[in-house]
Amino acid sequence: MADTDNCDYRDKDSLLENYVTGNPIVQVVVIMDGGAGAHNAGKSWDKLSYDWPGGNSSLAVTNRILFKSAGVYCCAGLLFAWFAKIASAELSSDMAVVDYFSLLLTTAG
């Protein structure tokens, strides 16, 4: 039992925190909560505190989180666009088969 008391679960917590932090809904809630409200109205930009799942962060850390998330989403979008380009190229090479079947359907009817 003493061995389990010294286990470090930080890696699992960090993975969960990164997953939750990357969620756009969580990002909107954190930004709105950190920058809006009467308690923040008199504060300057550098004094705002954003309550992320991993703890409170400054504006610079919050911007870094948002830019990293945007970069990941842009890379995923480019990857999907590349897959679509490959799929459309394969479809265009198979168009002869599609045209043959459409010709059969029009002549049969």
N, C-alpha and C positions, 0 to 999 in steps of 0.2 A: 504494500500500500504506500510505502514511503516513496517508491519510484514514481508513482503517478502524481504525487504532490509537486514534483519538480518539473513536470512536463511543460514545455513552452508551446502554447497554442497560438502564438503570434502570427505564424504563417497562415493559418486558417482564418484568423480574424482579419488579417491584412487582405487576403483574397476576397473575403466577403465585403470588406469596406471598399475595395476598388470596384467590385461589381455594383454595389449600391451607389457609389459616387458617380459612376459612369451613366447612371439612369437619367435621362433628360427630365423626367418629372421631379426627381430628387433635386436636380440642379436648379430647376425653376423655384422650388420651394425654398431652398437654401438662399438663393439670390434675393428673392422677394422678402424673406424674413430678415436677412442681414442688411438690406438697404432701405427698407421701408419702415414706416411707423414713426410715431411721435418721439420715441426714445432715440431714434437715429437722425432726426431732422437737423439737429444742431451740430452733428459730428462732421468732421472733414473726411475725405475719402480714405486717408490712411488710418483713421481711427475706427473704421467700421470692422466689425467682427462677424465672420460667417461661420455658422455652426454646422460643419460637415460631420458625417458619421464617425470620422476618425478623431474629431476634436475641433476646437475653434481655430480658425485660420484668418490670416490677413487678406487684404485685397490682392497682393502679389501671388500668394499661394492659390487663391481662388481663381485668378486668371490663368495660372499654370494648369490647374485642374481642367478648366474649361477648354483651353487650347489643346491639351493632350486628348481630351474626349473628342473634340472636333477633328483632330488629326486621325484618330482611329476610325471615326465615322466616314471621313473622306476616303481613307484607304479602303475601307470596306465597300464604299460606293464605286470606286475605281475598279476594284476586283470584280464586282457584279457586272459592271459595264464591259469589262474585258471578257467575262464569261458569256455575256449576251452577244458580243461581237463574234466570238468563236462559234456559238450556236447558230447565229445567222449565216455565217460562212458555210457551215455544214448543211444548213437548210438550202442554201442557194445551189449547192452541188447536188442536192437530192431533188431539185425542182423538176428534173426530167422525169422522175418517177411520178411526181405529183401531177405533172402535165399529162402523162400517159393515162393515169387513172381518171382525170377529169375528161379527157378525150373519150375514154370508154363510157363514162357515164352520160355524156352528151349524145353519143351515137346510139347508145342503147335505148335512150328515152325518146 
